[in-house]
Every structure is written in structure tokens, then in C-alpha cells.
């Protein structure tokens, strides 16, 4: 495929999703996500996700606070691209309706998780040093599929409700209003608290032994799901500086795995976002057998 063909395919993929075409139409000279969201009649987080996806595909770029189309994208007409793909406005609307009737809420959440992985984890910075771990798109997709498989397959009875709990927690966190801190903190806490049961379930699956899900999270259990040779309880930054990135990432999330909402009140938004980032980085590393 040529670069233009790839751009056309990217437009079609984006426009098949809810608000996609409207967001692309609203890109030029809009100063921030809120203006674009208002123009496209969608929430800020939805426009943010689609804009980031469009940027990943090379359709748009950000200059200062303004989103602008790339030179390549300026030569393409959205309507023409959709017509070429037999996706005119009326057809697109019908496709959306059909998808909404067939898809479950979980399907939408899975799509958001995959997008979240692709947008945020192509490069994972080491939490205690300046090094970076680059992860290929195909591996990120594999990690997401492995997450879904692990959540939904049979496991210990005591973890039977984990899949619904995980999906609901991610969805609530993903759509959290960052201004309403109490709501955001509760969603943060619910998502972080999914980490330990997820590791327990993966340990039980990999060892084919439900008893592995009973102990509290510790180095021995983690070693059953990913290579781990560090002192998990060492809280000295310098100790983790030269440790593998997957071990350092797990160390970031480990102290917060049982956090309660009242304990998180004094954390900044940046601190909570960082914890969630390394929660998912750890899950990706576990799912890719680091």
C-alpha cells in the first residue's frame, strides 16, 4: 500500500467509530479538545482519543495548542474517501446503528483498552532512570488480547467476577471527570485494586493450580507470571535504577495495590496517572512474558 492508501484506510477506520468523521472535520484551527468535542458533539475524552489516533496515523499534527492537518491529509477529501470505500454518510450511519445493536458494552471497553495501549505504550520510560522500552504495535495488540483472555477464561472461583470488575473500573476511570476529584479518586482506587487479583489469576492459569491465587501478592507469586529477581520491598530509588524496566514498573504499582480512597486524597492528578500508567505497563510486560 502507498502512503496515501494508508492514510485513506486510517480515515475509514476512524470514521467507522462514533464521532470519528465529526472530529476529523473539526480539526482545523480548533484550540483544544473541548472546542473539538463541542463541535463534534462528543465528550472531551472521546475527541482526545480520536485526535491522538489521527496523529498516530500521520493525519494531523499539533502546533502549539492548535491541531492542524498534515500536508498529505489536506489533499484528501473525507467525503471522497468514504465514497470510494462505499461509506457515504447515510451508509456510515447505518453501519453505526448496526454496530451499536450488536456490540455489548464490554466490546466498546475492549476497543478503548486497545486504543489506550496503542496510544500510550509504544514507548515506556523506565520509572527510575532515563532509559526507554519500545514496544511494537503488534506486541501491544497481543498484550491486550492476552489481557482479555486472562480476564475471561476460567480461573479460581474466588476471582470469578474479576473480568466485569476490571472492565467496569477501566471504563469508569477512562471517562472520569478530572475536575471532580472525589469521583476520580474512587475510580482510580477501583482500578488499582484490580492489579493483585489479576496477577493471582494469571499465576493460577500459568501453573494450572487454583491454589496459587490464595497467598498475598509477593515476589514468589510475581515470579510465576514474569521474570522477577529483585527485592520487591526495597523502596530506595537508586536500587531500582539499573533493574529491568518490567521489574521497576511492578515496584511502582506494588505499594498502591490495596489503596483506599481516603489514602489517595493527597495525591496529585499527575501522581495518580503515573501509577495507572505503570499498572498497565506491568500488565503488558506480564502478558508478553518478559
C-alpha positions as CSV (number, residue, x, y, z in Angstrom):
1,X,0.0,0.0,0.0
2,X,1.1,3.5,-0.7
3,X,1.3,6.2,2.0
4,X,-1.9,7.8,0.5
5,X,-3.7,4.4,0.6
6,X,-2.6,4.0,4.3
7,X,-4.0,7.5,5.1
8,X,-7.3,6.7,3.4
9,X,-7.5,3.4,5.3
10,X,-6.8,5.3,8.5
11,X,-9.6,7.8,7.8
12,X,-12.0,5.0,7.1
13,X,-11.0,3.2,10.3
14,X,-11.5,6.4,12.4
15,X,-14.8,7.4,10.7
16,X,-16.3,3.9,11.4
17,X,-16.1,4.8,15.1
18,X,-18.5,7.0,16.9
19,X,-17.8,10.8,16.3
20,X,-14.8,10.0,14.1
21,X,-15.8,11.9,11.0
22,X,-17.1,14.8,13.0
23,X,-13.8,15.1,14.9
24,X,-11.7,15.0,11.8
25,X,-13.9,17.7,10.2
26,X,-13.5,19.9,13.3
27,X,-9.7,19.6,13.5
28,X,-8.6,22.8,11.6
29,X,-7.9,25.8,13.8
30,X,-9.5,24.3,16.9
31,X,-7.5,25.3,20.0
32,X,-8.2,22.4,22.3
33,X,-10.0,19.1,22.9
34,X,-13.1,20.9,24.4
35,X,-13.7,23.0,21.3
36,X,-13.4,20.0,19.1
37,X,-15.6,17.9,21.4
38,X,-18.3,20.6,21.3
39,X,-18.1,20.9,17.5
40,X,-18.2,17.1,17.1
41,X,-20.9,16.7,19.8
42,X,-18.8,14.2,21.9
43,X,-17.1,14.2,25.2
44,X,-13.6,15.6,25.6
45,X,-12.0,12.2,26.3
46,X,-13.6,10.8,23.1
47,X,-12.2,13.6,21.0
48,X,-8.9,13.3,22.7
49,X,-8.7,9.6,21.9
50,X,-9.6,10.1,18.2
51,X,-7.2,13.0,17.8
52,X,-4.4,11.0,19.2
53,X,-5.3,8.2,16.9
54,X,-5.3,10.5,13.9
55,X,-1.9,11.9,15.0
56,X,-0.6,8.4,15.2
57,X,-1.7,7.7,11.7
58,X,0.0,11.0,10.5
59,X,-3.2,12.7,9.6
60,X,-2.8,15.7,11.9
61,X,-0.2,17.3,14.0
62,X,-0.2,19.7,16.9
63,X,1.4,23.1,16.7
64,X,1.3,24.9,20.0
65,X,-2.3,24.5,21.1
66,X,-3.7,24.1,17.6
67,X,-4.4,20.9,15.8
68,X,-3.7,21.1,12.0
69,X,-4.0,18.7,9.1
70,X,-0.7,17.4,7.7
71,X,0.1,18.3,4.0
72,X,-0.8,14.8,3.0
73,X,-4.2,14.9,4.7
74,X,-5.0,18.3,3.1
75,X,-5.0,16.7,-0.3
76,X,-7.6,14.1,0.8
77,X,-11.3,14.8,0.9
78,X,-13.1,12.9,3.7
79,X,-16.3,12.5,1.7
80,X,-14.5,11.2,-1.4
81,X,-12.5,8.7,0.7
82,X,-15.7,7.5,2.3
83,X,-17.5,7.2,-1.1
84,X,-14.5,5.3,-2.5
85,X,-15.0,2.9,0.3
86,X,-18.7,2.8,-0.1
87,X,-19.1,4.6,3.2
88,X,-21.1,7.7,2.4
89,X,-22.8,9.5,5.3
90,X,-26.1,7.5,5.1
91,X,-24.3,4.2,4.8
92,X,-21.9,5.1,7.7
93,X,-24.9,6.0,9.9
94,X,-26.5,2.6,9.2
95,X,-23.2,0.8,10.0
96,X,-23.0,2.7,13.3
97,X,-26.6,1.7,14.2
98,X,-25.9,-2.0,13.4
99,X,-22.7,-2.0,15.4
100,X,-24.5,-0.5,18.4
101,X,-27.2,-3.1,18.4
102,X,-24.7,-6.0,18.1
103,X,-21.9,-4.8,20.3
104,X,-22.0,-5.2,24.1
105,X,-20.7,-2.6,26.4
106,X,-17.7,-4.8,27.0
107,X,-16.9,-4.7,23.3
108,X,-16.6,-0.9,23.5
109,X,-14.5,-1.1,26.6
110,X,-12.1,-3.5,24.9
111,X,-11.8,-1.2,22.0
112,X,-10.9,1.6,24.4
113,X,-8.3,-0.5,26.1
114,X,-6.6,-1.5,22.8
115,X,-6.6,2.2,21.7
116,X,-5.2,3.2,25.1
117,X,-2.4,0.6,24.8
118,X,-1.5,1.7,21.2
119,X,-1.5,5.4,22.0
120,X,0.4,5.4,25.3
121,X,2.7,2.4,25.4
122,X,4.7,2.3,22.2
123,X,7.5,3.8,24.4
124,X,7.6,3.1,28.2
125,X,10.1,5.2,30.2
126,X,11.9,3.4,33.0
127,X,10.4,4.8,36.2
128,X,13.8,5.3,37.9
129,X,16.2,6.1,35.0
130,X,16.3,7.8,31.6
131,X,16.0,4.6,29.5
132,X,13.1,3.7,27.3
133,X,11.5,0.4,26.4
134,X,10.0,0.4,22.8
135,X,7.1,-1.9,22.2
136,X,5.9,-2.8,18.7
137,X,2.2,-2.2,17.8
138,X,1.7,-5.9,17.1
139,X,3.0,-6.8,20.6
140,X,0.7,-4.2,22.2
141,X,-2.2,-5.7,20.4
142,X,-1.1,-9.1,21.6
143,X,-0.8,-7.9,25.2
144,X,-4.4,-6.5,25.0
145,X,-5.8,-9.8,23.6
146,X,-3.9,-11.7,26.3
147,X,-5.4,-9.4,28.9
148,X,-8.9,-10.2,27.6
149,X,-8.2,-13.9,27.5
150,X,-6.9,-14.0,31.1
151,X,-9.8,-12.0,32.4
152,X,-12.5,-14.1,30.7
153,X,-11.1,-17.6,30.9
154,X,-12.0,-20.0,33.8
155,X,-10.0,-19.5,36.9
156,X,-10.2,-19.7,40.7
157,X,-13.8,-19.4,41.8
158,X,-12.9,-16.6,44.2
159,X,-11.8,-14.5,41.2
160,X,-14.9,-15.2,39.1
161,X,-16.1,-11.6,39.0
162,X,-12.7,-10.1,38.1
163,X,-13.4,-9.6,34.4
164,X,-16.6,-7.5,34.9
165,X,-14.9,-5.6,37.8
166,X,-11.8,-4.8,35.6
167,X,-13.8,-3.7,32.6
168,X,-16.1,-1.5,34.7
169,X,-13.2,0.0,36.6
170,X,-11.3,0.9,33.4
171,X,-14.4,2.4,31.8
172,X,-15.2,4.5,34.9
173,X,-11.6,5.7,35.2
174,X,-11.2,6.3,31.4
175,X,-14.3,8.6,31.4
176,X,-13.6,10.2,34.8
177,X,-14.2,13.9,35.2
178,X,-10.7,15.1,36.4
179,X,-12.3,18.2,37.9
180,X,-14.5,16.1,40.3
181,X,-11.6,14.8,42.4
182,X,-13.7,12.6,44.7
183,X,-15.2,10.7,41.8
184,X,-11.8,10.4,40.1
185,X,-10.1,9.1,43.3
186,X,-12.8,6.4,43.7
187,X,-12.3,5.3,40.1
188,X,-8.5,5.4,40.5
189,X,-8.8,3.2,43.6
190,X,-11.1,0.7,42.0
191,X,-8.8,0.2,39.0
192,X,-5.6,0.0,41.1
193,X,-7.2,-2.6,43.3
194,X,-7.6,-4.9,40.2
195,X,-3.9,-5.4,39.9
196,X,-3.3,-8.0,42.6
197,X,-6.2,-10.3,41.7
198,X,-5.2,-10.1,38.0
199,X,-1.6,-11.3,38.9
200,X,-3.2,-14.0,41.1
201,X,-5.4,-15.2,38.3
202,X,-2.5,-15.3,35.7
203,X,-0.4,-17.2,38.3
204,X,-3.2,-19.8,38.7
205,X,-3.7,-20.0,34.9
206,X,0.1,-20.4,34.1
207,X,0.6,-23.0,36.8
208,X,-2.8,-24.7,36.3
209,X,-3.1,-24.6,40.1
210,X,-6.1,-22.6,41.6
211,X,-4.2,-22.6,45.0
212,X,-1.7,-20.1,43.6
213,X,-4.4,-17.4,43.9
214,X,-4.7,-17.7,47.7
215,X,-1.5,-16.0,49.1
216,X,-1.0,-12.3,49.2
217,X,1.0,-10.8,46.3
218,X,4.7,-11.3,46.8
219,X,7.9,-11.9,44.9
220,X,7.3,-15.7,44.7
221,X,3.9,-15.2,43.1
222,X,5.1,-12.5,40.7
223,X,8.0,-14.8,39.6
224,X,5.3,-17.2,38.4
225,X,3.9,-14.7,35.8
226,X,7.1,-12.8,34.8
227,X,10.8,-13.0,35.4
228,X,11.5,-11.2,38.7
229,X,14.7,-11.3,40.8
230,X,14.6,-8.0,42.8
231,X,13.7,-7.2,46.4
232,X,10.1,-6.1,45.9
233,X,10.0,-4.3,49.3
234,X,13.1,-2.1,48.6
235,X,11.9,1.5,48.4
236,X,15.2,3.1,47.5
237,X,15.1,4.7,44.1
238,X,18.8,4.1,43.5
239,X,18.3,0.3,44.0
240,X,15.8,0.2,41.1
241,X,17.9,2.4,38.7
242,X,19.6,-0.5,37.0
243,X,16.8,-3.0,37.3
244,X,14.9,-4.3,34.3
245,X,12.1,-2.0,33.3
246,X,9.4,-4.6,33.9
247,X,10.6,-5.2,37.5
248,X,10.8,-1.4,38.2
249,X,7.3,-0.9,36.8
250,X,5.9,-3.6,39.1
251,X,7.6,-1.9,42.0
252,X,5.8,1.3,41.2
253,X,2.3,-0.3,41.4
254,X,3.1,-2.7,44.3
255,X,2.7,-0.2,47.3
256,X,-0.7,1.0,46.0
257,X,-2.4,-2.3,45.2
258,X,-4.7,-2.1,48.3
259,X,-5.1,1.7,48.4
260,X,-8.3,3.1,49.8
261,X,-9.9,6.3,48.5
262,X,-9.2,8.3,51.7
263,X,-5.5,7.5,51.3
264,X,-5.4,8.8,47.7
265,X,-6.8,12.2,48.6
266,X,-3.5,13.9,49.0
267,X,-2.1,12.6,45.6
268,X,-1.9,14.9,42.7
269,X,-3.6,14.0,39.4
270,X,-0.1,13.5,37.9
271,X,0.8,11.0,40.6
272,X,-2.3,9.0,40.1
273,X,-1.9,9.0,36.3
274,X,1.7,7.8,36.8
275,X,0.6,4.9,39.0
276,X,-2.1,3.9,36.5
277,X,0.4,4.1,33.6
278,X,2.8,1.7,35.3
279,X,-0.1,-0.6,36.3
280,X,-0.9,-1.1,32.7
281,X,2.8,-1.2,31.7
282,X,3.2,-4.0,34.3
283,X,0.2,-5.9,32.8
284,X,1.7,-5.5,29.3
285,X,5.1,-6.8,30.4
286,X,3.4,-9.8,32.2
287,X,1.3,-10.6,29.2
288,X,4.3,-10.5,26.9
289,X,6.3,-12.9,29.2
290,X,9.2,-10.5,30.0
